[in-house]
Amino acid sequence: MIPEIMIKIIIFAYGLCVGSFLNVCIYRIPKRKSIAFPASHCPKCKAKIPWYYNVPVISYVVLRGKCSNCKENISICYPIVEFITGLSALALYIHFQTSEHNILLAVFYFIFVAALIVITTIDLRYYIIPDVISLPGIILGMIFSFIVPEMQGELEPLNGLLFSFVSALSGGGILLMVALIGTWIFKKEAMGMGDIKLVAMFGAFIGIKLTLLSIFFSSVLGSIAGVSFMLLGKAKMQSRIPFGPYLAAGAVISIFYGSFVISKYIAFVTRGM
């Protein structure tokens, strides 16, 4: 038997490696470049990165944040993405250990969170949420919900698929309605279609209840951040602030704590009645 601590170290290391691949996606997808070819290279001097300088996080520390060839600075975002991905893999493994389908649930939700990491970073940099991630993500969510209907709170595969489809339509539709109302009130685009497709992906993966909770959490986080930025003089009322990262954060919070929050809310309402 492999000791539990070793399993956790292996999972964390695996997450770090996936994070390295996510960095490739983050850099190349907005530029419409292949994520498979060519091999990893320095974006400044184009020199190919040897495998021994392509070890997640460790290489950045060893090279002191500089390219081994041209000595140009390497963005701190690279090790941050790798570390967050590794931490996500470990956290999901620990969270779903007690579930009957712990391995599949952890894997499927890790794929979901990995997609959110890519989307968040791209949205922060370019103010876009790539359809190449969110649209296939909707299909994947439906497939995963068929394989593990527990993702939708169901027991039968067909019910899982059906609820995933309905949740995707409902989540995207609700946010579309909010966007249209916001546009009518503020006389300008209140929310991009990328955000709407992203929430549809939420529905396909985590169901309508957790999707609505994700929107609530993201609104709270976005409001706090927006007010904080304005107080610090970093933003104005007219400033463009990407909402994708807050939606992603809301979804991650919902995965880990959503069921607990909903159960407590239901208990509170029931006592009030």
Beta strands, then each sheet from edge to edge (+ up, - down):
end
